[in-house]
Structures are given as C-alpha cells and as structure tokens.
Amino acid sequence: MAESKNTNPIRTLNKMGSMFFDKDPAYTAFLEHIEQTRGYFADIGSAYGYSTLEALKRGGRLIAVDLEKRHLDVLLQDCPTLYKPRLETICGHFPNNVELPKNSLDGILLSRVLIFLTPDEIASAFTKAYDALNSGGLVYIVTSSPLLKKWSSLSPLYDKQKLEGSLWPGRIENLWELVPEEAAILPNTIQLIDTESLEKGLTQAGFKVKSCDYYPKDRPNDEEAFAWTYAIAMK
C-alpha cells in the first residue's frame, strides 16, 4: 500500500479536531520501532486510521482505539485484507472505558489525544499506558502546544495558571469565547501541554523520559512553529 500523498488535515466526524499527516519525531520513531520489531502496538485516537495503516504496512500487530465508531469503520474498509489478521479495533474512550492488555505491548502511540482529556484523565492514561507496556516498551506522545501562534489569545490564561503552579497550566475551558473560529473544530474545553508538564506527568507515572521537545523548531517564523509538544518515554 502506498503511503498517502495527502498532507492536509482531515476533519474528524465528531468535532474532535483533525487527522494529521505530519512526520513529527515521535510518530517517525513509532514507525521505526515497528519496522525493527514487528511487535504488538496500540494506536490511541486512530481516527480514520492513517497511522494504523502505516504501522500495519511495516509489519506490526495493532490495536486501533477511537471514540468514534464511524472512524473505525473507515479504517476497516480501507485496511487491505492481508493486514486484517493483525488488526484489532476498540471503540471507546481512553482511558475511561478502554482496557489494554497488561504487560503486552511494545509501544503505544498517543497522537493528538491529550488535548481532549482532563488532568485526571491524562494521569490515568499514562498509568494505563505504563501498565499495558512490556518492560522496555515505549510510549510515543504528540499533543497540542500552547506556543502555537494561533493560541496567542490564550497566553495570558496559560501564563497565569503556570505562575500559580498548575501542573497542567494549558487548561482552557472557554475556547470558543477566546478563539471563536475553533468552535466548529474543537470542544470548548481543551488541554494544551508544554514540555515541562508532559515530562513531569510521564515521570510521575513511572516512565523514563527519553526525549521531550517542541515540533517543528526549524521554522521559527512559520505559523506552525512550536505547534506540537512530543515525548518518547520508556517503561
């Protein structure tokens, strides 16, 4: 199966953001891990399944988890028959009502999911991911950064909450008021995450953080500079 040439984000069916095609460092490392091991992995928040299909293409066995059944239906429709024996799908909310097999996975991709979770749910997601991984297994995280230029109107609230010592200072509960154009794309309450928060949260869950940074950093004047916070952490 040829890799998709589309580079434009595709809106989700449940107004939970978009499916992206970026080759950020965490996603790239996730695919490389699969190519090296052909092991057992999970793609949390798979949406229409772009990342899942790329992982299957590289020989992995995959659990695709998404909140929207229609997304998983598209994934199953697009999945080549040859790959289907290596694909499991779970429709549900991670971490609230999805259980992953304990001590079984070589890697977990949590891509653009944390923005929709509460601080307590993020802590639970990290704990569940830790429990599901084999010793030495890796979690790969990509999430929305508060440093993206389009979030500039959110900066005063972010700065205030960070000054107050919040572990998750990017909590925004009135997004539609502050950035009205996002009302058709994202929920009114979102969680933006900086590198400090992401590293602390992973460490508290027991992970050893191997890398944590912003992406992309090589285009400082680009509108999309520092759009994403990513981390790779080991059990």
C-alpha positions in Angstrom: 0.0 0.0 0.0 1.5 3.4 -1.0 1.7 6.0 1.7 -0.9 8.7 1.4 0.3 11.8 -0.5 -2.3 14.0 1.1 -0.8 16.5 3.6 -3.9 18.4 4.6 -5.5 17.6 7.9 -8.9 15.8 7.6 -11.7 16.9 10.0 -13.0 14.2 12.3 -16.7 13.3 12.2 -17.2 14.1 15.9 -15.7 17.6 16.0 -12.6 16.2 17.9 -10.0 18.0 15.8 -8.5 16.6 12.6 -6.4 13.7 11.5 -2.9 15.0 10.6 -0.2 13.6 8.3 2.9 15.3 9.9 6.0 13.3 10.3 6.8 14.5 13.8 9.7 12.9 15.7 7.5 10.8 17.9 5.4 9.4 15.1 8.6 8.7 13.0 10.2 6.9 15.9 7.0 4.9 16.4 7.1 3.6 12.8 10.8 2.9 13.0 10.2 0.8 16.2 7.6 -1.2 14.4 9.8 -1.9 11.4 12.6 -3.1 13.8 10.4 -5.4 15.9 7.2 -6.2 14.0 5.8 -6.4 17.5 2.5 -5.6 19.2 1.4 -1.9 19.3 -1.5 0.4 20.0 -2.7 3.5 18.2 -4.8 5.5 20.6 -7.0 8.0 18.9 -6.6 6.4 15.5 -9.3 8.5 13.7 -9.6 7.2 10.2 -6.5 5.0 10.6 -3.7 6.7 8.7 -1.1 5.9 11.4 -2.6 2.4 12.0 -2.4 1.5 8.3 1.2 2.8 8.1 2.1 0.7 11.1 0.4 -2.4 9.6 2.3 -1.8 6.4 5.5 -2.0 8.4 4.7 -5.4 9.9 3.2 -4.6 13.3 0.3 -6.1 15.1 -2.0 -3.2 16.0 -4.8 -2.2 18.4 -6.6 0.8 17.0 -8.7 2.7 19.5 -11.0 5.6 18.7 -14.1 7.2 20.3 -16.0 7.4 17.0 -17.2 4.1 15.5 -17.5 5.7 12.1 -13.8 6.4 12.0 -13.0 2.7 12.8 -15.5 1.7 10.1 -13.5 3.7 7.5 -10.3 2.1 8.8 -11.7 -1.4 8.5 -12.9 -0.6 5.0 -9.6 0.8 3.9 -7.5 -1.9 5.5 -6.1 -4.4 3.0 -7.3 -8.0 3.5 -3.7 -9.1 4.0 -3.4 -6.9 7.1 -6.7 -7.6 8.8 -5.5 -10.6 10.9 -3.0 -8.2 12.6 -5.6 -5.5 13.3 -7.9 -5.2 16.4 -10.2 -2.2 16.8 -11.7 -0.9 20.0 -14.4 1.8 20.1 -14.4 3.7 23.3 -12.9 6.5 25.4 -9.3 6.0 26.5 -8.6 5.9 29.4 -12.2 6.0 30.8 -13.7 2.8 29.3 -10.9 1.1 27.3 -8.7 -1.5 28.8 -5.5 -2.5 27.1 -3.8 -5.9 27.7 -1.4 -5.6 30.6 2.4 -6.1 30.1 1.8 -6.9 26.5 2.6 -4.0 24.2 5.9 -3.0 22.7 4.7 0.6 22.0 1.8 2.9 22.3 1.1 6.0 20.1 -1.0 8.7 21.8 -1.2 11.2 19.0 -3.2 14.4 19.4 -5.4 12.8 22.1 -4.4 14.6 25.4 -5.9 17.9 24.2 -9.3 16.3 24.9 -8.6 14.9 28.4 -8.9 16.4 31.9 -5.8 16.4 34.1 -7.1 13.4 36.0 -7.7 11.6 32.7 -4.2 12.3 31.5 -2.8 10.9 34.7 -5.0 7.8 34.2 -4.0 7.5 30.5 -0.3 7.5 31.5 -0.8 4.9 34.2 -2.8 2.6 31.9 -0.2 3.0 29.1 2.5 2.1 31.6 0.6 -1.0 32.8 0.0 -2.1 29.2 3.6 -1.9 28.1 6.2 -4.7 28.3 9.3 -3.8 30.3 11.3 -1.6 28.0 8.2 -0.7 26.0 7.8 2.9 24.7 5.0 5.4 24.7 5.0 8.0 21.9 3.1 11.2 22.5 2.2 14.1 20.3 -0.1 16.8 21.6 -1.0 20.4 21.1 1.4 23.0 22.4 0.4 26.3 24.0 3.2 28.0 22.0 1.4 27.9 18.6 0.8 31.4 17.2 -2.9 30.9 16.8 -3.2 30.3 20.5 -1.7 33.8 21.3 -5.0 35.0 22.8 -4.8 32.1 25.3 -1.3 33.1 26.5 -2.5 35.3 29.4 -4.5 32.5 31.0 -1.8 29.9 30.3 0.9 32.2 31.9 -1.4 32.9 34.9 -2.0 29.3 35.6 1.7 28.4 35.1 2.6 31.2 37.6 0.1 29.7 40.1 2.0 26.4 39.9 -0.6 24.3 38.0 0.9 21.0 36.7 -1.3 21.5 33.6 -1.4 25.3 33.0 -2.7 24.9 29.5 -6.2 24.1 30.7 -8.7 26.2 28.6 -12.4 26.0 29.5 -13.7 28.8 27.3 -12.0 28.2 24.0 -15.0 29.3 21.8 -15.1 32.7 23.5 -11.3 33.3 23.1 -10.9 31.7 19.7 -14.4 31.6 18.1 -13.2 30.1 14.8 -12.3 26.9 16.7 -16.0 26.2 17.7 -16.5 24.1 14.6 -13.4 22.1 15.1 -12.7 21.6 18.8 -14.6 21.3 22.1 -15.0 24.4 24.3 -12.7 22.8 26.9 -9.2 21.7 25.8 -5.8 20.9 27.4 -2.7 22.4 25.8 0.5 20.9 27.1 4.1 22.3 27.4 7.2 20.2 27.6 7.6 20.8 31.4 4.1 19.4 32.1 4.4 16.5 29.8 7.8 15.4 31.2 6.5 15.7 34.8 3.3 13.8 34.1 5.2 10.9 32.5 7.8 10.8 35.2 5.1 10.7 37.9 3.5 7.7 36.1 6.9 5.9 36.3 8.2 6.4 32.8 11.8 7.3 32.0 11.6 10.2 29.5 14.0 9.7 26.6 13.1 12.9 24.7 10.6 15.7 25.1 10.5 18.8 22.9 8.5 21.0 20.5 7.9 20.4 16.8 8.7 22.0 14.4 11.5 24.1 15.7 13.4 24.6 12.5 10.9 27.1 11.1 10.7 29.8 13.9 8.9 32.3 11.7 6.4 29.8 10.4 2.8 30.0 11.6 3.0 26.3 12.6 6.3 26.6 14.6 6.2 25.0 18.0 2.7 23.7 17.2 3.2 20.3 18.9 4.7 19.0 22.1 6.1 15.5 21.8 7.7 12.9 24.0 9.1 9.4 23.9 9.2 7.6 27.2 10.2 4.1 28.4 8.7 1.7 30.9 
